[in-house]
C-alpha cells in the first residue's frame, strides 16, 4: 500500500514539475524572442539575464527534485542518464556576466541559446500530450515540432545576420528564410556568417527527414478513411 502511495506521489510530483518547466521554457522562449527582435545585438539586457537565470534555476530544481523522488537504487542511473539535461540548464550566460569574461557577442549568444535546448525537452511534454490523444493529433504534434524548430532557427539566423546581411530586412524575412530552408525550397537570402551557413545546411537536412513523415501521415489518413468507406 505504501508503495502504491509512493508511486502516486512520485507521479504527481513529476507531472507538476513537467508543467512548471514547460511554463519556464515558454517564458525563456518569449524573453529570447523579445531580446533578439528588439535588442541592439551587441549586449544583453539586464532583464533578459535575470529571466534566464530564473528559468535555469527552475530547470536545475527540476533535475534535483526528480532525482530526490527516484528510488535510491535507481538514483545513480537517473543521475548519469539525465546529466546532459542538467548541463543544459546551467546559466552559463550569467556566469560569463558575473565574472566579466571577455567573450564576443557572437560566442555569448551561442552560449545563451544552450538553455533553449533544455526548453525543447519541456516542449516535448506538449508533443507527447498531442500524441497520447489519438492518431488524428499526430499531425498537430508534427506541425508544432516543425514550427518550433523553424522559429528557433529564424531567431538565431536573425540575430547573427541582421547587422551584416544586406538582404535581410526585419525578422519577418528571417522567418521566411527559415521556412523556405525547412521546406528545402530555399530563399534569396544568402547567409554571410558561419552560424548562418551552418543553419542553411541543417534546416534542409531536417526538412528532408521530417517532410516524408507528413507524406506518410496523409497517405495513411486517406487509406484509413477509404477502408471505413
Protein Blocks (a to p, Z undefined) as FASTA:
>chain_A
ZZmmmmmmmmmmmmmmmmmmmmmmmmmmmmmmmmmmmmnolaccfklmmmmmmmmmmmmm
mmmmmmmmpcfklmmmmmmmmmmmmmmmpcfklmmmmnopacdfklmmmmmmmmmmmmmm
mmmmmmmmmmmnojklmmmmmmmmmmmmmmmmmmmmmmmmmmmmmkbgcjklmmmmmmmm
mnonopabdcfbfklmmmmmmmmmmmmmmmmmmmmmmmmmmmmmmmmZZ
